[in-house]
Structures are given as structure tokens and as C-alpha cells.
Amino acid sequence: MEKLKIIIPERMTGQRLDVALSEMLPDYSRSKITDWIKSGEALINHKTFKPKDKVNGSQMVELTISQKQNNDWVGEDIPLQVVFEDEDIIVLNKAVGIVTHPGAGNWSGTLANALLYYEPKLATLDRAGIVHRLDKNTSGLMVVARNEKSQKYLVEQLQTHSVSREYSAIVYGHMVSGGTIDNPISRDTKDRVKQAVSSDGKEAVTHYRVIDRYQNHTHVKVILETGRTHQIRVHLSHIGHPLIGDTMYGGKARFPRKADAILKEALVNFKRQALHARKLTLTHPVSEELMSWKSPLPEDMLALLDVLNDYDPC
């Protein structure tokens, strides 16, 4: 537990107290400061106040920063593949089949449970320090914050699109060239589990470039500018190139005319979307150094590409 005394300067007179405190405490998010005000951990003259109350002079705020557990998630001994770590961040390579954090139908066995076992102190952070997510059946690189300052800084980078996230995807259809998909995305009105391109959705921008072409399939590099739920899967399906293995947005496996039995078997037996977060680039929240990590393609995607090279050559 840490106690702080903060004098709000005269120049902030008339501002909301939560806004003024956010400026005085740049290492903490405004939502966190609002929580402290509402819970009575921030006092003026030993009295509580509201976030919307105004600064009326050189007020002294007494703040008790307690390390409360943010949820009832439990740590579980689940293997993690840590790529990099220091006092501020953890970069890891998420395996296929693991959900990012607990939710309906998945209250245990998640990445968050694994992180809380690996680093119990993460229980004091929102979502155990997780600042972005990968779908259950998408593999690859993720960054996790180890403290409030890092979490706030990483969230800001994600919001301003300054974190670069590059993916490898294997899709149906022969792509001639790369391009950009700029179509808003919102929840599908007919199926609440799915997302869909919609004119009244949130901005979503996806860039893609061809890595290798096959006669009936394409291996592409995808770079996210925004980070909507299922964005890559929705966008590539929208332009007629759904991910191999993505039954939600691509339906059943598609077979080229005169496809060899080996190719058919490879397509049918690929049981998850062929998507891997292969490169992550960000500015370190403390050192401000630009850092980048790469993750090789997992074995299942490499095996699929081998089959396409042999049985669907361009």
C-alpha cells in the first residue's frame, strides 16, 4: 500500500478533479483514478469527492494506492512460451487452443490463468496485464504488461495504432496482388457470436500482401491497423478469401476441381483458422526503445504449406 499527497496547482482551477489527477499521475489510467475516487481512496480534507467535482484552488489530495485483486481468476499451472520478459513486460507465443481470458464457457484453462500462476502479482492489474487478445485458435505473439505504467502505455500505443502486428494467413483462392480492406465491423445481427462488415460498425483497416501464390490458395502477410474482434477473419472472408480451417467465416472445406486426395485430406483435417501472429513491434513503455519479436510458423501451418507446394503448385 502506498500513500501519496498531491497538490493540484492553481492553473488547473475549474477542471474536473479526475482530469486534473490524471494529468498529475501520468503513470495511471483515468479509469483507475476514477475507481480510486469512487472507492474513497482519494480524499480532499479527509472527505470523499466525485470525479466530476471541480478544482477550486491549491487543493491537496490524499491518495491511498492499494494493490487490490481485480478479479477472482485463479492461477493455473499451464505452460507458457515466454519469448522475452523484463520488469515491465512479458512477450509470449500463444499456443493454439487456449482462450485469452476467462469468459462464458471458459472460466479456467485460459492464458490469464496461466499468467496468474507464472506471475501472481498480475492479479492487481486489469485483465491480469493483458492488453490485447488472440482468438482461441490463432497462435502467435502477444505482449502483457507487468505494472500499471506499462499497461497504460501499451493500451495508448494500441489505441493510436503505433503497435505493429503482423500475421501470416493461408486463404482460399488465388490472390493476384495485395491491398487494403477498409470496411467497418460490428456484431452480426443474425448471429451474436460472429462479427460482420457493417456500415454502422467501428472503423477497421487491414493491409495484406502476397507471400506465396498457389493455383487455388494464397499465403499472405496481414498487418492490422485497427484491432477489431475477428478482424482478419471477417475482412478476408468479405473479399472472398476466407482462411483455411475457419468454419465460422468460411464454411466447409473447399476443394479445387480435380484436387488430389492428399490435398483434400489436408484441407479437411486443418481444424483451426490458418492464422499466426508472427511479428510484434512496439515501443518499450519504460526505456522507449523500439523493440520487435518474430515467431516462426507453427508446425501445422508449415505442413499445410508443404502440401500446397506439392499438390497445388501455381
C-alpha positions in Angstrom: 0.0 0.0 0.0 1.3 3.4 -1.0 0.2 6.8 0.3 0.6 10.0 -1.8 -0.1 13.6 -1.1 -0.7 15.6 -4.3 -1.2 19.4 -4.5 -3.2 20.3 -7.5 -1.8 23.6 -8.9 -3.8 26.8 -9.3 -3.6 26.6 -13.1 -6.0 23.6 -13.0 -8.8 25.6 -11.3 -12.1 24.8 -12.9 -11.0 21.4 -14.4 -12.7 18.2 -13.3 -10.8 16.6 -10.4 -10.5 13.3 -12.2 -9.0 15.0 -15.3 -6.6 17.1 -13.1 -5.4 14.0 -11.2 -4.9 12.1 -14.5 -2.5 14.8 -15.6 -0.7 14.8 -12.2 -0.4 11.0 -12.3 0.5 10.1 -15.8 1.5 6.5 -14.9 -2.1 5.6 -14.1 -5.1 5.4 -16.4 -8.0 7.8 -15.9 -10.4 4.8 -15.3 -8.1 3.7 -12.5 -8.0 7.1 -10.9 -11.8 7.3 -11.2 -12.1 4.0 -9.4 -9.9 5.3 -6.6 -12.1 8.4 -6.2 -15.3 6.4 -6.2 -14.0 3.9 -3.6 -12.9 6.6 -1.2 -9.2 6.0 -1.7 -8.7 9.6 -2.8 -9.7 12.3 -0.2 -9.6 16.1 0.0 -9.6 17.5 3.6 -10.3 13.9 4.7 -13.5 13.8 2.7 -14.6 12.0 -0.3 -15.5 13.8 -3.6 -16.9 13.0 -7.0 -14.8 12.6 -10.2 -16.8 15.4 -11.9 -16.2 17.9 -9.0 -14.1 20.9 -10.0 -10.7 22.0 -8.8 -11.2 25.2 -6.8 -7.6 26.2 -5.8 -4.4 24.6 -4.5 -6.2 21.5 -3.1 -4.3 18.7 -1.5 -5.4 15.2 -2.5 -4.5 12.3 -0.2 -4.4 9.1 -2.2 -4.0 5.6 -0.9 -2.8 3.3 -3.7 -3.7 -0.3 -2.7 -2.9 -3.4 -4.7 -6.3 -4.9 -4.8 -7.1 -8.1 -6.8 -9.1 -7.0 -9.8 -11.0 -10.3 -10.4 -11.5 -13.7 -9.0 -9.5 -15.5 -11.7 -7.2 -18.3 -10.3 -3.7 -19.1 -11.3 -3.2 -22.5 -13.0 0.0 -24.4 -13.8 -0.3 -24.1 -17.6 2.9 -24.0 -19.7 3.8 -20.6 -21.2 6.2 -20.0 -24.0 7.9 -16.7 -22.9 9.8 -15.1 -25.7 11.0 -12.0 -23.8 10.5 -10.5 -20.3 11.8 -7.8 -18.1 10.4 -5.9 -15.1 7.8 -4.2 -17.3 6.5 -6.5 -20.0 6.2 -10.2 -20.9 6.1 -11.2 -24.6 4.9 -14.7 -25.2 4.0 -17.1 -28.0 0.4 -18.2 -27.5 -0.4 -21.8 -28.5 -3.4 -22.9 -30.5 -6.4 -23.9 -28.5 -6.0 -21.6 -25.5 -8.5 -18.8 -24.8 -7.0 -15.4 -23.8 -9.0 -14.8 -20.6 -11.9 -16.3 -18.7 -15.5 -15.8 -20.0 -18.7 -17.6 -20.7 -17.9 -21.3 -21.2 -14.2 -20.8 -20.4 -13.7 -20.0 -16.8 -10.5 -21.9 -16.4 -7.6 -23.1 -18.6 -7.0 -19.7 -20.2 -3.9 -17.7 -20.9 -4.9 -15.3 -18.0 -5.0 -18.3 -15.6 -1.5 -19.3 -16.8 -0.1 -15.8 -16.3 -1.5 -15.5 -12.8 0.3 -18.7 -11.9 3.5 -17.5 -13.6 3.3 -14.0 -12.0 0.8 -13.8 -9.1 1.2 -10.0 -8.8 -0.6 -9.6 -12.1 -3.8 -10.1 -10.1 -3.6 -6.4 -9.2 -3.9 -5.4 -12.9 -6.9 -5.2 -15.1 -7.2 -8.4 -17.1 -4.0 -9.7 -15.5 -2.0 -7.3 -17.6 -3.4 -8.5 -20.9 -3.7 -5.5 -23.3 -4.8 -7.3 -26.5 -6.1 -10.7 -27.4 -5.8 -13.5 -29.9 -8.7 -15.8 -30.8 -8.6 -19.3 -29.2 -7.4 -21.0 -32.4 -5.0 -18.2 -33.5 -1.4 -18.8 -32.5 1.4 -16.3 -32.1 2.9 -13.3 -30.3 1.2 -11.2 -27.5 2.5 -8.7 -25.1 1.4 -8.5 -21.4 2.0 -5.6 -19.0 3.7 -6.2 -15.6 2.6 -3.0 -13.9 0.2 -0.1 -14.2 2.5 2.2 -16.0 3.3 -0.3 -18.7 -0.3 -1.3 -19.1 -1.4 2.3 -19.6 1.4 3.0 -22.1 0.7 -0.2 -24.1 -3.0 0.5 -24.3 -2.3 4.0 -25.6 0.0 2.6 -28.3 -2.7 0.1 -29.3 -5.3 2.9 -29.4 -3.0 5.1 -31.6 -2.1 2.2 -33.9 1.6 2.5 -33.1 1.9 -1.1 -32.2 2.7 -3.1 -35.4 1.1 -6.6 -35.5 2.0 -8.8 -38.5 0.2 -12.1 -39.2 0.7 -15.0 -41.6 -2.6 -16.4 -43.1 -3.3 -19.1 -45.6 -6.5 -18.5 -47.5 -8.7 -20.0 -50.2 -8.4 -18.6 -53.7 -5.6 -17.3 -55.9 -4.8 -13.6 -55.0 -3.2 -11.6 -57.8 -1.9 -8.9 -55.5 -2.1 -7.3 -52.1 -4.3 -4.5 -51.0 -6.1 -2.8 -48.1 -9.5 -3.6 -46.7 -11.2 -0.6 -45.1 -14.6 -1.7 -44.0 -16.3 -1.1 -40.6 -17.1 -4.1 -38.4 -19.8 -4.7 -35.9 -21.5 -7.6 -34.2 -23.5 -9.8 -36.7 -27.2 -9.0 -36.2 -28.2 -12.6 -37.1 -25.5 -14.4 -35.0 -24.3 -12.7 -31.8 -21.1 -14.9 -31.7 -20.0 -13.6 -35.1 -18.8 -10.2 -36.4 -19.7 -8.7 -39.8 -18.8 -5.9 -42.1 -21.4 -3.2 -41.5 -21.7 0.5 -42.5 -22.6 1.5 -38.9 -19.7 -0.6 -37.4 -16.4 0.6 -35.9 -13.5 1.5 -38.2 -11.5 -1.5 -39.3 -8.5 -1.4 -41.6 -6.5 -4.4 -42.7 -3.5 -4.4 -45.1 -2.4 -7.6 -46.8 0.5 -8.6 -49.1 1.1 -11.9 -51.0 3.9 -14.1 -49.7 3.3 -17.2 -52.0 0.7 -18.0 -54.6 -0.7 -21.4 -55.3 -3.1 -22.4 -58.0 -6.1 -22.3 -55.7 -4.8 -20.9 -52.4 -2.6 -18.0 -51.2 -0.2 -17.4 -48.3 -0.5 -13.8 -47.3 1.1 -11.4 -44.8 -1.5 -9.4 -43.0 -0.9 -6.2 -41.0 -3.6 -4.8 -38.7 -4.1 -1.1 -38.5 -7.0 -1.5 -36.1 -7.8 -4.4 -33.8 -11.5 -5.4 -34.0 -12.7 -8.8 -32.9 -12.1 -11.4 -35.6 -11.0 -8.6 -37.9 -8.7 -10.5 -40.2 -11.1 -13.4 -40.5 -14.1 -11.1 -41.3 -12.2 -8.9 -43.7 -10.6 -11.7 -45.8 -13.9 -13.6 -45.9 -15.6 -10.4 -47.0 -13.3 -10.1 -50.1 -13.9 -13.7 -51.0 -10.7 -15.2 -49.5 -11.6 -16.9 -46.1 -9.0 -18.5 -44.0 -8.4 -22.2 -44.5 -10.0 -24.0 -41.5 -12.2 -21.1 -40.5 -15.6 -22.8 -40.5 -17.3 -19.7 -38.8 -16.5 -17.3 -41.7 -15.6 -19.7 -44.5 -17.9 -22.7 -44.1 -16.9 -26.2 -45.0 -13.6 -27.0 -46.7 -13.4 -26.1 -50.4 -11.8 -28.4 -52.9 -10.3 -27.3 -56.2 -11.5 -29.1 -59.3 -9.5 -32.3 -59.7 -8.0 -31.9 -56.3 -5.7 -34.8 -55.2 -6.8 -36.9 -52.3 -3.8 -35.7 -50.2 -4.8 -32.1 -50.8 -8.4 -32.8 -49.8 -7.3 -34.6 -46.7 -5.0 -31.7 -45.7 -7.9 -29.2 -46.1 -10.5 -31.2 -44.2 -8.1 -32.0 -41.4 -6.9 -28.5 -40.8 -9.1 -27.9 -37.8 -8.4 -24.2 -36.9 -8.1 -21.0 -38.9 -4.8 -20.8 -40.6 -3.6 -17.6 -38.8 -0.5 -16.9 -36.9 0.7 -13.7 -35.2 4.3 -13.8 -36.5 5.8 -10.4 -35.7 5.2 -7.8 -33.0 6.8 -4.4 -32.9 6.3 -1.8 -30.1 7.9 1.0 -28.1 9.0 -0.3 -24.7 6.9 1.5 -22.1 9.9 2.5 -19.9 13.0 2.5 -22.0 11.1 3.9 -25.0 13.3 1.6 -27.2 11.6 0.3 -30.4 11.5 -3.5 -30.0 10.5 -6.3 -32.3 10.0 -10.0 -32.0 9.3 -12.8 -34.6 7.7 -16.2 -34.1 8.2 -18.9 -36.7 5.2 -20.5 -38.3 3.8 -23.4 -36.2 4.1 -27.0 -37.5 0.5 -27.4 -38.6 0.8 -24.3 -41.0 4.2 -25.4 -42.3 2.8 -28.9 -43.0 -0.2 -27.3 -44.9 2.1 -25.2 -47.0 4.2 -28.3 -47.8 1.0 -29.9 -49.2 0.1 -26.8 -51.2 3.6 -26.7 -52.7 3.4 -30.3 -53.7 -0.3 -30.7 -54.7 -1.5 -27.2 -55.6 1.5 -25.5 -57.3 1.0 -22.3 -59.2 
